[in-house]
């Protein structure tokens, strides 16, 4: 038995010492654990501090960028907007009036003034602030070809010069440019398409007036903009002699006609064929996709239900009628758009425009419809022949006994 100390056995102290040592070890472990956790927390705190500093720097950088962008936006907002007028001046639909063309540079200045004034009137109708909006004009043409064509068609006297007209046009308004693109069928078209694609995305460009409505080739380009209402309403179609059906079908709501500026060359020179011409017989039929066959319909009838012909606003005394007859043009090909086989008529003259179409239709009506000859009714909306038996062509009258209706 262990010796007693102060009345207690020695083993008692040893047990107590062991308990104290165990407690100290547990305490030391806890302290070490606390120290480790503290170090980890300090590391995390330092990393968090670095992250916060990085975020603070990034946030400040973003704030600076936002302020810069707001400043730029304010500058752009305060800049004057502009209206763009694009004109395919090679086209017959956008030939300037003779009164301008025949006065060289003076006429060019007057044409620029008239165009500027009429476009401003249109913009006012669209509720655009014209006083704080510039008008920019880009007209593109092959000047040499334009001059030859204008003289040939009687639009310009031979002693005048389109180049001088252009000089006056360009000098009159700082933002007006009549550009000579040189020879090449697609040169003006390419310029206009690129300008349209560029400026339609420009926030300063408030509106675009497009003088390209004669050419169905622009329909695909314009179709992209017609699908977006906000873009579509920023575009005005400049109408010449007519608007191509494919372009009209796109649904643009703004249409402008400038009769005081442009005088469309509606009648093209029809080649008078030599007396030996016998045509080019067709064995499989020919299709003319450019024919304006939609002008033929619908079938019109009077109060008695008898078919009458659409009135044509043409001058039957014009020499052009004789030129068309001499050209021996196939009425089915140029009017209906389809010529059946074994035809010896002319199928090689360029496609007709609306006014030319009506002249040829007038000639075709001198032949009475086959069904009318047999005292029958004709309900073919594409019939090119006459249906007013016994009456002058295009009067809207018909002899009461002609169809038995």
Buried (B, 14 or more C-beta within 10 A) or exposed (E): EEEEEEEEEEEEEEEEEEEEEEEEEEEEEEEEEEEEEEEEEEEEEEEEEEEEEEEEEEEEEEEEEEEEEEEEEEEEEEEEBBBBBBBBBBBBBBBBBBEBBBBBBEBBBBBBBBBBEBBBEBBEEBEBEBEEBBBBBBBBBBBEBBBEBBBEBEBBEEEBBBBBBBBBBBEBBEBBBBBBBEEEEEBBBEBBBEBBEEBBEEEEBBBBBBBBBBBEBBBEBBBEBBEEEEBBBBBBBBBBBBBBEBBBEBEBEBEBBBEEBBBBBBBBEBBBBEEEBEBEEBEEEBEBEBBBBEBBEEBBBBEEEBBBBBEBEBEEEEEBBEBBBBBBBBBBBBBBBBBEEEBEBBBEBEBBBEBBBBBBBBBBBEEBBEBBEEEBBBEBEBBBBBBBBEBEBBEEBBEEEBBEB
